[in-house]
Amino acid sequence: MFYRLKNKLFRMRFDYQIRDILKTPPMPVVDAPWHFVSMVAKSDIMMYLLSMKAFYRHFGAGKLSVIIDRATPEASRALLEQHFPGICFIVLEDIDPDPCQKGGTWERLVHMVRLSEHEYAVQVDCDTLATGVNLDEVKQCIKTNTSFTYADNHWCIKTLREIAADAREIDSPYVGIALERTFSDWHKADELKYVRASSGFAGFAKGGASMLLLEQFHADMKRALGPRWREWGTEQSGSNFVIANSLKAAVLPFPRYATFPLPTDNSQAKFFHFIGSNRFRKNYFAQQGRRIIADLLVS
């Protein structure tokens, strides 16, 4: 109960600190053969406005969709439409992930893979922020129809067997690491690939991966994990697998694309993911947000 209250207060302070995002001019959605998608809770509307305006200004084009709960207030939808004229809404409850599981953002991953069958699709979490002067690496991936993800500590794409060997050296109870330790027992462990990365920011190349591949991974994961397969975090493993086994795949350069904070100098990053309580750590997200808002107000 104390944690929920503390988190609520942090969110209220964050929204207040970035309140001037509401004064920034609208960013009309311009059609293009790529699609930016975010899953947005009703408590994260202000954060999404900041995150997507900071991101979309680097492209100036691209379809824009948000996955929202059916209960999202009309006022919140109207606010998003005001700031992003042409934005599309996808109701979470209308996404059928079968035969993959419901919950744990699996609906989002299934939607992204299905979407990428027809166009390039980028998953952008609302707790990310483009802090640099460009996102050239992302633009290049879209241009060349290359799937991408970001990974800390210079982690790269490897075979399942190599990932399993690495995971056995990591002392962690996290469900994703537990799954990785089983990879050496999987079919085609020397052919299929994986990357220990994040699903918070990921590009899915057009025709790069199929639902059949994801469904098979989901079935294998369920067998390998048993009762743990429904824990939070398994969707990230699914995203990592799909990206790594796309026709072309890349890991964005670290530390330019990273999870906040970096071990040393945070100014090395041009794109940060603020996971969990890191959203409010050292007030960095809000401070960088205010800097970007000031740019948007004069541009």
ZADO-708615 format. One record per residue: residue in one letter; residue number from 1; x, y, z of N, C-alpha, C in turn. Coordinates in Angstrom, 1 decimal, decimal comma. Example, Ala and Ser with C-alpha at 12.3 -4.5 7.8 and 13.67 -1.06 7.14 Angstrom:
> r_k_n_px_n_py_n_pz_ca_px_ca_py_ca_pz_c_px_c_py_c_pz
> A_1_13,2_-5,7_7,8_12,3_-4,5_7,8_13,2_-3,3_7,8
> S_2_12,8_-2,2_7,1_13,7_-1,1_7,1_12,9_0,0_7,9
This chain:
> r_k_n_px_n_py_n_pz_ca_px_ca_py_ca_pz_c_px_c_py_c_pz
> M_1_0,8_-1,2_0,0_0,0_0,0_0,0_0,9_1,3_0,0
> F_2_1,9_1,3_0,8_2,8_2,4_0,9_3,5_2,6_-0,5
> Y_3_3,9_1,5_-1,1_4,6_1,6_-2,4_3,6_2,3_-3,4
> R_4_2,4_1,9_-3,4_1,4_2,4_-4,4_1,2_3,9_-4,2
> L_5_1,1_4,3_-2,9_1,0_5,7_-2,6_2,2_6,5_-3,0
> K_6_3,4_6,0_-2,7_4,6_6,6_-3,1_4,7_6,8_-4,6
> N_7_4,4_5,7_-5,3_4,4_5,8_-6,8_3,4_6,8_-7,4
> K_8_2,3_6,8_-6,8_1,3_7,8_-7,2_1,8_9,2_-7,0
> L_9_2,4_9,5_-5,9_2,9_10,8_-5,7_4,0_11,2_-6,6
> F_10_4,9_10,2_-6,9_6,0_10,4_-7,9_5,4_10,8_-9,3
> R_11_4,3_10,0_-9,7_3,7_10,3_-11,0_3,1_11,7_-11,0
> M_12_2,4_12,1_-10,0_1,8_13,4_-9,9_2,9_14,5_-10,0
> R_13_4,0_14,3_-9,4_5,1_15,3_-9,4_5,6_15,3_-10,9
> F_14_5,8_14,1_-11,4_6,4_14,1_-12,8_5,5_14,8_-13,8
> D_15_4,2_14,5_-13,7_3,2_15,2_-14,6_3,2_16,7_-14,4
> Y_16_3,4_17,1_-13,2_3,4_18,5_-12,9_4,7_19,2_-13,5
> Q_17_5,8_18,4_-13,4_7,0_19,0_-13,9_7,1_19,1_-15,4
> I_18_6,3_18,2_-16,1_6,3_18,3_-17,6_5,0_18,9_-18,1
> R_19_4,3_19,6_-17,3_3,0_20,1_-17,6_3,0_21,0_-18,9
> D_20_4,1_21,6_-19,2_4,1_22,5_-20,4_4,1_21,7_-21,7
> I_21_4,2_20,4_-21,6_4,0_19,6_-22,8_2,6_19,9_-23,4
> L_22_1,7_20,3_-22,6_0,3_20,6_-23,1_0,3_21,9_-23,9
> K_23_1,3_22,7_-23,7_1,4_24,0_-24,5_2,1_23,9_-25,8
> T_24_2,7_22,7_-26,1_3,5_22,5_-27,3_2,5_22,3_-28,5
> P_25_2,9_22,7_-29,7_2,0_22,6_-30,8_1,7_21,2_-31,2
> P_26_0,6_20,9_-31,8_0,2_19,6_-32,3_1,3_19,0_-33,3
> M_27_1,4_17,7_-33,3_2,2_17,0_-34,4_1,3_16,2_-35,2
> P_28_0,8_16,7_-36,3_-0,1_15,9_-37,2_0,6_14,6_-37,6
> V_29_-0,1_13,6_-37,7_0,4_12,3_-38,2_0,4_12,3_-39,7
> V_30_1,6_12,0_-40,2_1,9_12,0_-41,7_2,0_10,6_-42,1
> D_31_1,3_10,2_-43,1_1,3_8,8_-43,5_2,7_8,4_-44,1
> A_32_3,1_7,2_-43,8_4,4_6,7_-44,3_4,4_5,2_-44,2
> P_33_5,2_4,5_-44,9_5,2_3,0_-44,9_5,9_2,5_-43,6
> W_34_5,8_3,1_-42,5_6,2_2,6_-41,2_5,2_3,0_-40,2
> H_35_5,2_2,3_-39,0_4,1_2,5_-38,0_4,7_2,5_-36,6
> F_36_4,5_3,5_-35,9_4,9_3,6_-34,5_3,8_3,3_-33,6
> V_37_4,0_2,3_-32,7_2,9_1,8_-31,8_3,4_1,9_-30,3
> S_38_2,5_2,3_-29,4_2,8_2,3_-28,0_1,6_1,8_-27,2
> M_39_1,9_1,1_-26,1_0,8_0,7_-25,2_0,8_1,7_-24,1
> V_40_-0,4_2,4_-23,9_-0,4_3,5_-23,0_-1,5_3,3_-22,0
> A_41_-1,1_3,3_-20,7_-2,1_3,3_-19,6_-2,7_4,7_-19,4
> K_42_-3,8_4,7_-18,8_-4,5_6,0_-18,6_-3,7_6,9_-17,7
> S_43_-2,9_6,3_-16,8_-2,0_7,1_-15,9_-0,8_7,6_-16,6
> D_44_-0,5_7,2_-17,8_0,7_7,6_-18,5_0,5_8,5_-19,7
> I_45_-0,6_9,1_-19,8_-1,0_10,0_-21,0_0,0_11,1_-21,1
> M_46_0,3_11,8_-20,0_1,3_12,9_-20,1_2,7_12,5_-20,5
> M_47_3,1_11,4_-19,9_4,4_10,8_-20,2_4,5_10,4_-21,7
> Y_48_3,4_9,8_-22,2_3,4_9,5_-23,6_3,5_10,7_-24,5
> L_49_2,7_11,8_-24,2_2,8_13,0_-25,0_4,3_13,5_-25,1
> L_50_5,0_13,5_-24,0_6,4_13,9_-24,0_7,2_12,9_-24,8
> S_51_7,1_11,6_-24,5_7,9_10,6_-25,1_7,7_10,6_-26,7
> M_52_6,5_10,6_-27,1_6,3_10,5_-28,6_6,6_11,8_-29,3
> K_53_6,4_13,0_-28,7_6,7_14,2_-29,3_8,3_14,3_-29,5
> A_54_9,0_13,9_-28,4_10,4_13,8_-28,5_10,9_12,9_-29,6
> F_55_10,2_11,8_-29,8_10,6_10,8_-30,8_10,1_11,1_-32,2
> Y_56_8,8_11,5_-32,3_8,3_11,7_-33,7_8,9_12,9_-34,4
> R_57_9,4_13,9_-33,7_10,0_15,0_-34,3_11,2_14,7_-35,1
> H_58_11,8_13,5_-34,8_13,0_13,1_-35,5_12,6_12,5_-36,9
> F_59_11,4_12,1_-37,1_11,0_11,5_-38,3_10,0_12,3_-39,1
> G_60_9,1_13,0_-38,5_8,2_13,9_-39,2_7,1_13,1_-40,0
> A_61_7,1_11,8_-39,9_6,2_11,0_-40,6_6,1_9,6_-40,0
> G_62_5,1_8,9_-40,4_4,9_7,6_-39,8_3,5_7,4_-39,2
> K_63_2,8_6,3_-39,5_1,5_6,1_-38,8_1,8_6,0_-37,3
> L_64_0,7_6,4_-36,6_0,9_6,4_-35,1_-0,4_5,8_-34,5
> S_65_-0,1_4,8_-33,6_-1,2_4,1_-32,9_-0,9_3,9_-31,5
> V_66_-1,9_3,9_-30,6_-1,7_3,6_-29,2_-2,7_2,5_-28,9
> I_67_-2,2_1,6_-28,1_-3,0_0,5_-27,5_-3,5_0,9_-26,2
> I_68_-4,8_1,0_-26,0_-5,3_1,5_-24,7_-6,4_0,6_-24,2
> D_69_-6,6_0,7_-22,9_-7,7_-0,1_-22,3_-9,0_0,5_-22,7
> R_70_-10,0_-0,4_-22,8_-11,4_0,0_-23,2_-11,9_1,1_-22,2
> A_71_-11,5_1,1_-21,0_-11,9_2,0_-20,0_-11,2_3,4_-20,0
> T_72_-10,3_3,6_-20,9_-9,6_4,8_-21,0_-10,6_6,0_-21,3
> P_73_-10,6_7,0_-20,4_-11,6_8,1_-20,5_-11,5_8,8_-21,9
> E_74_-12,7_9,2_-22,3_-12,8_10,0_-23,6_-12,0_11,2_-23,5
> A_75_-11,8_11,9_-22,4_-11,0_13,1_-22,3_-9,6_12,8_-22,6
> S_76_-9,1_11,6_-22,2_-7,7_11,2_-22,5_-7,5_10,9_-24,0
> R_77_-8,5_10,3_-24,6_-8,4_10,1_-26,1_-8,5_11,4_-26,8
> A_78_-9,3_12,3_-26,4_-9,4_13,6_-27,0_-8,1_14,4_-26,9
> L_79_-7,4_14,3_-25,8_-6,2_14,9_-25,6_-5,1_14,4_-26,5
> L_80_-5,1_13,1_-26,7_-4,1_12,5_-27,6_-4,4_12,9_-29,1
> E_81_-5,7_12,9_-29,4_-6,1_13,4_-30,8_-5,8_14,8_-31,0
> Q_82_-5,9_15,6_-30,0_-5,5_17,1_-30,1_-4,0_17,2_-30,4
> H_83_-3,2_16,5_-29,7_-1,8_16,7_-29,9_-1,2_15,9_-31,1
> F_84_-1,9_14,8_-31,5_-1,4_14,0_-32,6_-2,6_13,8_-33,5
> P_85_-3,0_14,8_-34,3_-4,2_14,6_-35,2_-3,9_13,5_-36,2
> G_86_-4,8_12,5_-36,2_-4,7_11,4_-37,1_-4,2_10,1_-36,4
> I_87_-4,0_10,2_-35,1_-3,6_9,1_-34,3_-4,7_8,0_-34,3
> C_88_-4,3_6,7_-34,2_-5,3_5,6_-34,2_-5,3_5,0_-32,9
> F_89_-6,5_4,5_-32,4_-6,6_3,8_-31,2_-6,9_2,3_-31,4
> I_90_-6,2_1,5_-30,6_-6,4_0,1_-30,7_-6,8_-0,4_-29,3
> V_91_-8,0_-1,0_-29,1_-8,4_-1,4_-27,8_-7,8_-2,7_-27,4
> L_92_-7,1_-2,7_-26,3_-6,3_-3,9_-25,8_-7,2_-5,1_-25,8
> E_93_-8,4_-5,0_-25,3_-9,3_-6,1_-25,1_-9,8_-6,7_-26,4
> D_94_-9,6_-6,0_-27,5_-10,0_-6,5_-28,8_-8,9_-7,2_-29,5
> I_95_-7,7_-7,3_-28,9_-6,6_-8,0_-29,5_-6,7_-9,5_-29,0
> D_96_-6,8_-10,4_-29,9_-6,8_-11,8_-29,5_-5,5_-12,4_-29,8
> P_97_-4,7_-12,7_-28,7_-3,4_-13,3_-28,9_-3,3_-14,8_-29,1
> D_98_-4,4_-15,5_-29,0_-4,5_-16,9_-29,1_-3,7_-17,4_-30,3
> P_99_-2,8_-18,4_-30,2_-2,7_-19,3_-29,1_-1,7_-18,8_-28,0
> C_100_-1,1_-17,6_-28,2_-0,3_-17,1_-27,1_-1,1_-16,6_-25,9
> Q_101_-0,5_-16,4_-24,8_-1,2_-16,1_-23,6_-1,8_-14,6_-23,6
> K_102_-2,7_-14,4_-22,8_-3,2_-13,0_-22,5_-2,5_-12,4_-21,3
> G_103_-2,3_-11,1_-21,3_-1,7_-10,4_-20,2_-0,2_-10,4_-20,4
> G_104_0,5_-9,6_-19,5_1,9_-9,5_-19,6_2,4_-8,8_-20,8
> T_105_1,6_-8,0_-21,5_1,8_-7,3_-22,8_2,0_-8,2_-24,0
> W_106_1,6_-9,5_-23,8_1,6_-10,4_-24,9_0,7_-9,9_-26,1
> E_107_-0,4_-9,3_-25,7_-1,3_-8,8_-26,8_-0,5_-7,8_-27,7
> R_108_0,3_-7,0_-27,0_1,1_-6,0_-27,8_2,1_-6,6_-28,7
> L_109_2,8_-7,6_-28,3_3,7_-8,3_-29,1_3,1_-9,0_-30,3
> V_110_2,0_-9,7_-30,0_1,2_-10,3_-31,1_0,8_-9,3_-32,1
> H_111_0,3_-8,2_-31,6_-0,2_-7,1_-32,6_1,0_-6,6_-33,4
> M_112_2,2_-6,5_-32,8_3,3_-6,0_-33,6_3,8_-7,0_-34,6
> V_113_3,8_-8,2_-34,3_4,2_-9,2_-35,3_3,2_-9,3_-36,4
> R_114_1,9_-9,3_-36,1_0,9_-9,3_-37,2_1,0_-8,0_-38,0
> L_115_1,2_-6,9_-37,4_1,3_-5,6_-38,1_2,5_-5,7_-39,1
> S_116_3,6_-6,3_-38,6_4,9_-6,3_-39,4_4,8_-7,2_-40,6
> E_117_3,7_-8,0_-40,7_3,5_-8,8_-41,9_3,3_-7,9_-43,1
> H_118_2,8_-6,7_-42,9_2,4_-5,8_-44,0_3,2_-4,5_-44,0
> E_119_3,8_-4,1_-42,9_4,6_-2,8_-42,9_5,6_-2,8_-41,8
> Y_120_6,6_-2,0_-41,9_7,6_-1,9_-40,8_6,9_-1,3_-39,6
> A_121_7,1_-1,9_-38,4_6,5_-1,5_-37,2_7,5_-1,3_-36,0
> V_122_7,3_-0,2_-35,3_8,2_0,1_-34,2_7,4_0,2_-32,9
> Q_123_7,9_-0,6_-31,9_7,3_-0,5_-30,6_8,0_0,5_-29,7
> V_124_7,3_1,5_-29,2_8,0_2,5_-28,4_7,3_2,6_-27,1
> D_125_7,9_2,3_-26,0_7,3_2,4_-24,7_7,2_3,9_-24,3
> C_126_6,2_4,2_-23,5_6,0_5,6_-23,2_6,9_6,1_-22,1
> D_127_7,7_5,2_-21,5_8,7_5,6_-20,6_10,1_5,6_-21,2
> T_128_10,1_5,9_-22,5_11,4_6,1_-23,2_11,5_7,6_-23,6
> L_129_12,7_8,1_-23,9_12,9_9,4_-24,2_14,1_9,6_-25,2
> A_130_13,8_10,2_-26,4_14,9_10,5_-27,3_15,6_11,8_-26,9
> T_131_16,7_11,7_-26,3_17,4_12,9_-25,7_18,4_13,5_-26,6
> G_132_18,8_12,8_-27,7_19,9_13,2_-28,6_19,4_14,1_-29,7
> V_133_20,4_14,5_-30,5_20,1_15,4_-31,7_19,6_14,6_-32,9
> N_134_19,8_13,3_-32,9_19,3_12,5_-34,0_19,1_11,0_-33,6
> L_135_18,3_10,3_-34,4_18,1_8,9_-34,3_18,5_8,2_-35,6
> D_136_19,7_8,5_-36,1_20,1_8,0_-37,4_20,1_6,5_-37,5
> E_137_20,5_5,8_-36,5_20,6_4,4_-36,5_19,2_3,8_-36,7
> V_138_18,2_4,3_-36,1_16,9_3,8_-36,2_16,4_4,1_-37,6
> K_139_16,6_5,3_-38,1_16,2_5,6_-39,5_16,8_4,7_-40,5
> Q_140_18,1_4,3_-40,3_18,7_3,4_-41,2_18,1_2,0_-41,2
> C_141_17,7_1,6_-40,0_17,1_0,3_-39,9_15,7_0,3_-40,6
> I_142_15,0_1,3_-40,5_13,7_1,4_-41,2_13,9_1,5_-42,7
> K_143_14,9_2,2_-43,1_15,2_2,4_-44,6_15,6_1,1_-45,2
> T_144_16,4_0,3_-44,5_16,9_-1,0_-45,0_16,0_-2,2_-44,6
> N_145_14,9_-1,9_-44,0_14,0_-3,0_-43,5_14,7_-4,0_-42,6
> T_146_15,4_-3,5_-41,6_16,2_-4,3_-40,7_15,5_-4,2_-39,3
> S_147_15,2_-5,3_-38,7_14,6_-5,4_-37,4_15,7_-4,9_-36,4
> F_148_15,3_-4,3_-35,3_16,2_-3,8_-34,3_15,7_-3,9_-32,9
> T_149_16,6_-3,9_-32,0_16,3_-3,8_-30,6_17,4_-3,1_-29,9
> Y_150_17,3_-2,8_-28,6_18,5_-2,2_-27,9_18,8_-3,2_-26,7
> A_151_20,1_-3,2_-26,4_20,6_-4,1_-25,4_21,7_-3,4_-24,6
> D_152_21,6_-3,5_-23,3_22,7_-3,0_-22,5_23,9_-3,8_-22,5
> N_153_25,0_-3,2_-22,0_26,3_-4,0_-21,8_26,8_-4,6_-23,1
> H_154_26,5_-4,1_-24,2_27,0_-4,6_-25,5_26,6_-6,0_-25,8
> W_155_25,5_-6,5_-25,3_25,0_-7,8_-25,6_24,6_-7,9_-27,1
> C_156_24,8_-9,0_-27,7_24,6_-9,1_-29,1_23,8_-10,4_-29,4
> I_157_23,5_-10,6_-30,7_22,7_-11,7_-31,1_23,6_-13,0_-31,2
> K_158_23,1_-14,1_-30,5_23,8_-15,3_-30,5_22,9_-16,5_-30,7
> T_159_23,5_-17,7_-30,9_22,6_-18,9_-31,0_22,0_-19,2_-29,7
> L_160_20,9_-20,0_-29,7_20,3_-20,4_-28,4_21,3_-21,1_-27,5
> R_161_22,2_-21,9_-28,1_23,1_-22,7_-27,3_24,1_-21,7_-26,6
> E_162_24,6_-20,7_-27,3_25,5_-19,7_-26,8_24,8_-18,9_-25,7
> I_163_23,6_-18,5_-25,9_22,9_-17,8_-24,9_22,7_-18,6_-23,6
> A_164_22,4_-19,9_-23,8_22,2_-20,8_-22,6_23,5_-20,9_-21,8
> A_165_24,6_-21,0_-22,4_25,9_-21,0_-21,7_26,2_-19,7_-21,0
> D_166_25,8_-18,6_-21,6_26,0_-17,3_-20,9_25,1_-17,2_-19,7
> A_167_23,8_-17,7_-19,8_22,8_-17,5_-18,8_23,2_-18,4_-17,5
> R_168_23,9_-19,5_-17,7_24,3_-20,3_-16,6_25,3_-19,6_-15,7
> E_169_26,0_-18,6_-16,3_27,0_-17,8_-15,5_26,3_-16,6_-14,8
> I_170_25,0_-16,4_-15,0_24,3_-15,3_-14,3_23,5_-15,8_-13,2
> D_171_23,8_-15,2_-12,0_23,1_-15,5_-10,8_21,8_-14,6_-10,7
> S_172_20,7_-15,1_-11,2_19,5_-14,2_-11,2_18,3_-15,1_-11,2
> P_173_17,3_-14,8_-10,4_16,0_-15,6_-10,4_15,0_-15,1_-11,5
> Y_174_15,4_-14,1_-12,3_14,5_-13,5_-13,3_14,0_-14,6_-14,3
> V_175_12,8_-14,6_-14,6_12,2_-15,6_-15,5_12,9_-15,7_-16,8
> G_176_13,3_-14,5_-17,4_13,9_-14,5_-18,7_15,3_-15,3_-18,6
> I_177_16,0_-15,1_-17,6_17,3_-15,8_-17,4_17,0_-17,3_-17,2
> A_178_16,0_-17,6_-16,4_15,7_-19,0_-16,2_15,3_-19,7_-17,5
> L_179_14,6_-19,0_-18,4_14,3_-19,5_-19,7_15,5_-19,7_-20,5
> E_180_16,4_-18,8_-20,5_17,6_-18,9_-21,4_18,4_-20,1_-21,0
> R_181_18,5_-20,4_-19,7_19,3_-21,6_-19,3_18,8_-22,9_-19,9
> T_182_17,5_-22,9_-20,4_17,0_-24,1_-21,0_17,2_-24,2_-22,5
> F_183_17,8_-23,1_-23,1_17,8_-23,0_-24,6_18,7_-24,1_-25,2
> S_184_19,7_-24,6_-24,5_20,6_-25,6_-25,1_19,8_-27,0_-25,3
> D_185_18,7_-27,1_-24,7_17,9_-28,3_-24,9_16,8_-28,2_-26,0
> W_186_16,7_-27,0_-26,5_15,7_-26,8_-27,5_16,1_-27,3_-28,9
> H_187_15,1_-27,6_-29,7_15,3_-28,0_-31,1_15,9_-26,8_-31,9
> K_188_16,9_-27,2_-32,7_17,7_-26,2_-33,5_18,4_-25,2_-32,6
> A_189_19,0_-25,6_-31,5_19,7_-24,7_-30,6_20,9_-24,1_-31,2
> D_190_21,4_-24,7_-32,3_22,6_-24,2_-33,0_22,2_-23,4_-34,2
> E_191_20,9_-23,3_-34,5_20,5_-22,5_-35,7_19,7_-21,3_-35,3
> L_192_18,7_-21,5_-34,4_17,9_-20,3_-34,0_18,7_-19,4_-33,1
> K_193_18,3_-18,1_-33,1_19,1_-17,1_-32,4_18,2_-16,4_-31,3
> Y_194_18,9_-15,6_-30,5_18,3_-14,8_-29,4_19,2_-13,7_-29,1
> V_195_18,6_-12,7_-28,5_19,4_-11,5_-27,9_18,8_-11,1_-26,6
> R_196_19,7_-11,0_-25,6_19,2_-10,5_-24,3_19,0_-9,0_-24,3
> A_197_17,8_-8,6_-24,7_17,6_-7,2_-25,0_16,3_-6,8_-24,3
> S_198_15,7_-5,6_-24,8_14,5_-5,1_-24,2_13,4_-5,0_-25,3
> S_199_12,2_-5,2_-24,8_11,0_-5,1_-25,7_10,5_-3,7_-25,6
> G_200_11,1_-2,8_-24,8_10,6_-1,4_-24,7_10,8_-0,6_-25,9
> F_201_11,8_-0,9_-26,7_12,0_-0,2_-28,0_12,5_-1,2_-29,0
> A_202_11,7_-1,5_-30,0_12,0_-2,6_-30,9_11,4_-2,3_-32,3
> G_203_12,1_-2,6_-33,3_11,6_-2,5_-34,7_11,4_-3,8_-35,3
> F_204_10,3_-4,0_-35,9_9,9_-5,3_-36,6_9,9_-5,1_-38,1
> A_205_10,8_-5,6_-38,8_10,9_-5,4_-40,2_9,7_-6,0_-41,0
> K_206_9,3_-5,4_-42,0_8,2_-5,9_-42,8_8,6_-7,3_-43,4
> G_207_7,7_-8,3_-43,0_8,0_-9,6_-43,5_9,2_-10,3_-42,8
> G_208_9,7_-9,7_-41,7_10,9_-10,1_-41,0_10,7_-11,4_-40,2
> A_209_9,5_-11,5_-39,6_9,2_-12,7_-38,8_7,7_-13,0_-38,9
> S_210_7,4_-14,2_-38,6_6,0_-14,7_-38,7_5,4_-15,0_-37,4
> M_211_4,0_-15,0_-37,4_3,3_-15,4_-36,2_3,6_-16,9_-35,9
> L_212_3,8_-17,7_-36,9_4,1_-19,1_-36,7_5,3_-19,3_-35,9
> L_213_6,4_-18,4_-36,1_7,6_-18,5_-35,4_7,3_-18,1_-33,9
> L_214_6,6_-17,1_-33,7_6,3_-16,6_-32,3_5,4_-17,7_-31,6
> E_215_4,5_-18,3_-32,3_3,6_-19,3_-31,6_4,4_-20,5_-31,2
> Q_216_5,4_-20,9_-32,1_6,2_-22,0_-31,7_7,1_-21,7_-30,5
> F_217_7,6_-20,5_-30,5_8,5_-20,1_-29,4_7,6_-20,1_-28,1
> H_218_6,4_-19,6_-28,2_5,5_-19,6_-27,0_5,3_-21,0_-26,5
> A_219_5,0_-21,9_-27,4_4,7_-23,3_-27,0_6,0_-23,9_-26,3
> D_220_7,2_-23,7_-26,9_8,4_-24,2_-26,4_8,7_-23,6_-25,0
> M_221_8,4_-22,3_-24,9_8,6_-21,6_-23,6_7,7_-22,2_-22,5
> K_222_6,5_-22,4_-22,9_5,5_-23,0_-21,9_6,0_-24,3_-21,4
> R_223_6,5_-25,2_-22,3_7,0_-26,5_-21,9_8,3_-26,3_-21,0
> A_224_9,1_-25,4_-21,4_10,4_-25,2_-20,6_10,2_-24,7_-19,2
> L_225_9,3_-23,7_-19,1_9,1_-23,0_-17,8_8,1_-23,6_-16,9
> G_226_7,2_-24,4_-17,4_6,1_-24,9_-16,6_5,3_-23,8_-16,0
> P_227_5,0_-23,8_-14,7_4,1_-22,8_-14,1_4,6_-21,4_-14,2
> R_228_5,9_-21,2_-14,4_6,5_-19,9_-14,5_6,2_-19,1_-15,8
> W_229_5,7_-19,8_-16,8_5,6_-19,2_-18,1_4,6_-18,0_-18,1
> R_230_3,8_-17,9_-17,1_2,9_-16,7_-17,1_3,4_-15,5_-16,3
> E_231_4,6_-15,6_-15,8_5,2_-14,5_-15,0_5,5_-13,3_-16,0
> W_232_5,5_-12,1_-15,3_5,8_-10,9_-16,1_7,2_-11,0_-16,6
> G_233_7,4_-10,7_-17,9_8,8_-10,7_-18,5_8,9_-11,7_-19,6
> T_234_8,0_-12,7_-19,7_8,1_-13,6_-20,8_7,8_-13,0_-22,2
> E_235_7,0_-11,9_-22,2_6,8_-11,3_-23,5_8,1_-10,7_-24,0
> Q_236_8,9_-10,2_-23,1_10,2_-9,6_-23,6_11,0_-10,7_-24,2
> S_237_11,0_-11,9_-23,6_11,7_-13,0_-24,2_11,2_-13,3_-25,6
> G_238_9,9_-13,3_-25,8_9,3_-13,5_-27,1_9,7_-12,5_-28,1
> S_239_9,8_-11,2_-27,7_10,2_-10,1_-28,6_11,7_-10,3_-29,0
> N_240_12,5_-10,6_-28,0_13,9_-10,9_-28,3_14,1_-12,0_-29,3
> F_241_13,4_-13,0_-29,1_13,5_-14,2_-30,1_13,1_-13,8_-31,5
> V_242_11,9_-13,1_-31,6_11,4_-12,7_-32,9_12,4_-11,8_-33,6
> I_243_12,9_-10,8_-32,9_13,8_-9,9_-33,5_15,1_-10,6_-34,0
> A_244_15,6_-11,4_-33,1_16,9_-12,1_-33,4_16,8_-13,0_-34,6
> N_245_15,6_-13,6_-34,9_15,4_-14,5_-36,0_14,7_-13,9_-37,2
> S_246_14,7_-12,6_-37,2_14,2_-11,9_-38,4_15,2_-12,1_-39,6
> L_247_14,7_-11,8_-40,8_15,6_-11,9_-41,9_16,8_-11,1_-41,8
> K_248_16,7_-9,9_-41,3_17,8_-9,0_-41,0_17,6_-8,4_-39,6
> A_249_18,6_-8,4_-38,7_18,4_-7,9_-37,4_19,6_-7,2_-36,9
> A_250_19,4_-6,2_-36,1_20,5_-5,4_-35,6_20,3_-5,0_-34,1
> V_251_21,3_-4,9_-33,3_21,2_-4,3_-32,0_21,8_-2,9_-32,0
> L_252_21,0_-1,9_-31,6_21,4_-0,5_-31,7_22,6_-0,3_-30,8
> P_253_23,5_0,6_-31,1_24,8_0,7_-30,4_24,6_1,2_-29,0
> F_254_25,2_0,5_-28,1_25,3_0,9_-26,7_26,6_1,7_-26,5
> P_255_26,5_2,8_-25,7_25,5_3,3_-24,8_24,6_4,3_-25,4
> R_256_24,6_4,5_-26,7_23,8_5,5_-27,3_22,3_5,2_-27,1
> Y_257_22,0_3,9_-27,1_20,6_3,5_-26,8_20,7_2,6_-25,6
> A_258_20,1_2,9_-24,5_20,4_2,2_-23,2_19,2_2,4_-22,2
> T_259_19,3_1,6_-21,2_18,5_1,7_-20,0_19,1_2,7_-19,1
> F_260_18,3_3,7_-18,5_18,8_4,6_-17,6_18,9_4,0_-16,2
> P_261_20,0_4,3_-15,4_21,1_5,2_-15,8_22,3_4,4_-16,4
> L_262_23,2_5,1_-17,0_24,5_4,5_-17,5_25,4_4,4_-16,3
> P_263_26,4_3,5_-16,3_27,3_3,4_-15,2_28,1_4,7_-15,0
> T_264_28,4_5,5_-16,0_29,2_6,7_-15,9_28,5_7,9_-16,3
> D_265_28,7_8,3_-17,6_28,2_9,6_-18,1_26,9_9,4_-18,9
> N_266_25,8_9,8_-18,3_24,5_9,7_-19,0_24,4_10,5_-20,3
> S_267_25,2_11,5_-20,5_25,2_12,2_-21,7_25,6_11,4_-22,9
> Q_268_26,2_10,2_-22,7_26,6_9,4_-23,8_25,4_8,9_-24,6
> A_269_24,2_8,8_-24,0_23,0_8,2_-24,6_22,3_9,3_-25,4
> K_270_21,6_8,8_-26,5_20,8_9,6_-27,3_19,3_9,2_-27,1
> F_271_19,1_8,0_-26,5_17,8_7,4_-26,3_17,8_6,6_-25,0
> F_272_17,0_6,9_-24,1_16,9_6,2_-22,8_15,6_5,5_-22,6
> H_273_15,6_4,4_-21,9_14,5_3,7_-21,4_14,5_3,8_-19,9
> F_274_13,5_4,4_-19,3_13,4_4,6_-17,9_12,5_3,5_-17,3
> I_275_13,0_2,4_-16,9_12,3_1,2_-16,5_11,9_1,4_-15,0
> G_276_10,6_1,1_-14,7_10,1_1,1_-13,3_10,4_2,4_-12,5
> S_277_11,0_2,2_-11,4_11,3_3,4_-10,5_12,4_4,3_-11,1
> N_278_13,1_3,9_-12,1_14,1_4,7_-12,8_13,4_5,9_-13,5
> R_279_12,1_5,8_-13,7_11,4_7,0_-14,3_11,6_8,2_-13,4
> F_280_11,8_8,0_-12,1_11,8_9,2_-11,2_13,2_9,3_-10,6
> R_281_14,1_8,5_-10,9_15,5_8,5_-10,3_16,2_9,7_-10,6
> K_282_16,7_10,4_-9,6_17,5_11,6_-9,8_16,8_12,7_-10,6
> N_283_15,5_12,5_-10,8_14,7_13,5_-11,6_15,1_13,7_-13,0
> Y_284_15,9_12,8_-13,5_16,6_13,0_-14,8_15,6_13,0_-16,0
> F_285_14,6_12,1_-15,9_13,6_12,0_-17,0_12,9_13,3_-17,1
> A_286_12,4_13,9_-16,0_11,7_15,1_-16,0_12,5_16,3_-16,5
> Q_287_13,8_16,3_-16,0_14,7_17,4_-16,4_15,0_17,4_-17,9
> Q_288_15,3_16,2_-18,5_15,5_16,1_-19,9_14,2_16,4_-20,7
> G_289_13,1_16,0_-20,1_11,8_16,3_-20,7_11,5_17,8_-20,8
> R_290_11,8_18,5_-19,7_11,7_20,0_-19,8_12,5_20,7_-20,8
> R_291_13,7_20,1_-21,0_14,6_20,7_-22,0_14,1_20,5_-23,4
> I_292_13,5_19,3_-23,6_12,9_19,0_-24,9_11,6_19,8_-25,1
> I_293_10,8_20,0_-24,1_9,6_20,8_-24,2_10,0_22,3_-24,6
> A_294_11,1_22,8_-24,0_11,5_24,1_-24,3_11,8_24,2_-25,8
> D_295_12,5_23,2_-26,4_12,8_23,2_-27,8_11,5_23,1_-28,6
> L_296_10,6_22,3_-28,2_9,3_22,2_-29,0_8,5_23,5_-29,0
> L_297_8,6_24,3_-27,9_7,9_25,5_-27,8_8,4_26,6_-28,7
> V_298_9,7_26,5_-29,1_10,3_27,5_-30,0_10,5_27,1_-31,4
> S_299_10,2_25,8_-31,6_10,4_25,2_-33,0_9,3_25,6_-33,9
